Each structure stands twice: as structure tokens, then as C-alpha cells.
Amino acid sequence: PQKFHFIDIQLPSNFCVKNNGLFEIKITFHNNQLTENLGKITEIINSDFFRLHCTPAINLFSIRAEPFILEDTKAEYPVIPDTRHQSQLEVWSVQKVSVQRKVNNSVQQFDIMPLLERHTDNSADENPGLYWQSFRRENLMPKGLEKKQYIAFSEQPNREVSSAPEVVTVNALCTNQYLPSKTQYFGNPDGDFDTDAPVASLKITALTHPTPPVEPASKNSVRWRFLSQFSLSHQLLDGDEGVKKLKEILTLYNFNNRSSNSHLVSLIQTLDYRPITARLISNDPHSLARGIDVIITFKHDAIKEPEYYMLCCLLDHLLALYAPVNSFTRLTTCIAHEDQTRRVWPIRAARISWL
């Protein structure tokens, strides 16, 4: 959520300001009950309230893990980013897997495709006959439970057996686990982090202390609830039962069980839908299509919640992912007894927004 403390202002391409020049940015707020509170914070909003050249950052970086040799006696292999710093590195996700083998007195490299993806692009000469799948597992270690990333391979029936050893290379996205959040001192005037960027005298200073990572829930009950979300397009999210199902889906993404998030989700009052016919492109009369208009009403207490708008943005994108084939969804949100809060969101089909 800290990323919403940042604003990226896109200036016009022909915009130009001379050295030590000044320019103004005017922001206009829509008139509603929330704007009445702006007068209470005007005294603390000044030039010191804003900082330039700031950006959110996450502790993720690419690394080539330790290579290993395929063996017929092993069903899975641990993905080890660096044998020298195993306690400080954790694999977040596997990005790319390749295998090296000896072919006609020369060493050739082939990309291995994920098992659960389409494989129509690979020709027979480039296909090594292997597919990979990664998973996380908890191991009991002397210091307690440790989560490690493993990778397993499946072979095609007609795969050629190589007489020479086959070496597998894994490119992974890694993190330093809890190491940044355990560092006590930040705010060094000479910079808190090192960088390889080709910029002279570049200093990176942490304005806030790094937060600890949020671990996803590993309980079996949560996994079954997550799998049930895949059948959302076959459920009727209408009436009281529809509201309950929608709330259950949203609780899956409240990993850290924040009470503010749970309270905001509980403010969803009604959910209705109806078939509509609308233009995908407003100025094109030939772009008529049939879709679903989803109306979500919140309880009146939602008007006091600063994160109400963010939840509406999430619902707008989430429901669009389950739009029927050759159709679209259009979300309308409002707060009960507050007509000025009514907002009709853009027509969406999956990740495409039609304006």
C-alpha cells in the first residue's frame, strides 16, 4: 500500500522549464463530502510535505541460480540462488529454465518450457523434450521451519536420452527475506543502498524503514477457497448470496489480515447485475455489444473510509477478468443515500478498457 504515497506526473512532451524556473500544478477535486475535510489539512500541506525524485521500491532482483545435473534417480531439485549466502536469499519465482547438452561434439543450450503453458511455438529441433514445474515446501531445519523452492521435470515419451550429462540452469527472481526489515539504521546522508546504475554521485536514501515481507497463507482451507474462485464465472453473484461470495473472494487477498481491509469489505451492502447493450467505443455506432452491468452499493459508513476508492478500483479490474466470451462488464459503484458518490466505471473486457 505504500506505493500509493507516490504520484507520477506526466508532463507534456513539449514542456520545458529553465534552470531554477517555477511552474504550477493545479489539482481540482470533485465536490463531495470528503472534500469538506480538505480545509482541515491545508495548514500542514506546504512545499515541505512533498519530495521530488522519489519512487517505491521492492526487494526483488534477478539472479542465476546454481546449476545442477539431471539425474534419473531424482524426482525434484532444490533451487539454490547462491551456496555462499543461502540464509540471506530466497527464491520468489522461477523466470526461465534452460538445459545444456552435448550434440555432435558441440555444447548446445535449449530452453525448457513450463509444464502448465502452451508449447506450440517450439519446433522439434528446439524442444529438449522436458517441461518444468516449481513449487514451495516447508522443511524442518535446526533453526525452525524453512520454505524452499523446488523444481521438477517431466519428460515427453519420445525424448532422446543423452549419453552425456545434462546441465540445467535456472534464472530466478529472488528476495533477501527479512534482512532489509531487520536493518536498524537508515537515513545515511551518503546513501543507504549501493547501485550499479551508470550515474555519477547517485545516492539512494530510504525515507521509511523497509517493511517485512507478507507471507501468503499456506493453510489447505485457503487453497480450496482460492481454487473455488476459478468457477466465479459460473456462479450467480446476485442477491445476498452473491454478496457473501464476493466478500469471501476478497478476503483471500487480505494476506496480513488487516482489520481495516476486513472492515472495508464488510461494508459491501448489495450486488446486482443486469444485461446491457452499449458501445465499446463511445463515438463508433458500429461497436455495439452485449455485456453485463454490475451495480455494487456500499453501506453509508463507507463514506468515511479513505480506501473506499481503491477497493472500487480493485473490483473494477477483478470483475472484468471474468467477463463472458465476446462480452464485457461495466461496474457502477455508489454509497447508500449518497447520490454524488455514484460512479460508472469504464467498459472492460478482461484487461482491456474501452473508452
C-alpha angles and dihedrals in degrees: 000000000000089000089075089067087075130077123199108202115199108211120202116273092241093047115126133175125185123230112294088005123148132221134173131232115203119202120195120201124205113246111256140121093283092059089061088071093056091085090062094061101039091097093063096042109092139121091289090059092070131060126198128220094026127139137173116253135195128200099247126121138163121252138168108238125220110286121237138190122248113244130187090220095061125076096187141012132212115242105229114187095193127353091209096057105029093140092055101045131065128181111241097182141340112249106177137001127196137172130213121210138166113255121177095340092311132097113239130185125219129188116236114217124219114263095233098053138079115277103189095114097065118091121215092256093053097043112097091194092245136109127190136214127184130205140168125241135183116235126192107237132174089262094047136268116350127191113220132182118235133187129206132187136215124201131219114240093243096046115140114239112232117220091204123067115273115221119207122207121196125198108202140180108235141187135199092237111216095343098103093046091051093055107107105199125061133154099066109170089221091055136273100234138042121229138192093213112131093238121120118236093000113168124191115200126182111231091191133025114267112258123231117258119266111236116213117241112268100192118124092230091059091050092054091049089051091051090050088060089069088070093055093111089059095051128086106237092192133119125357094326091052091054091050092051092048092050091050090052093050093049089062089070095049091091097165094043094237109190091216091058092047091050092049092051090049089060092071103112109176138004122197135166138191136180115259139179116218143151115268088206112037096217096041113084090189093063096078114144139164119248146149125273110210117198118194120185122195128205117262092255089070089078088074094053116098091200094055092101092050091053090051090052090052092050091048092057096035097054091044090062089065097050112141119255113282089006142086144217129233119194125209118189130186143155118243114265092003109101093176090065093062110119129179109207124212121278108265137189110190105304095344119099117203113207 
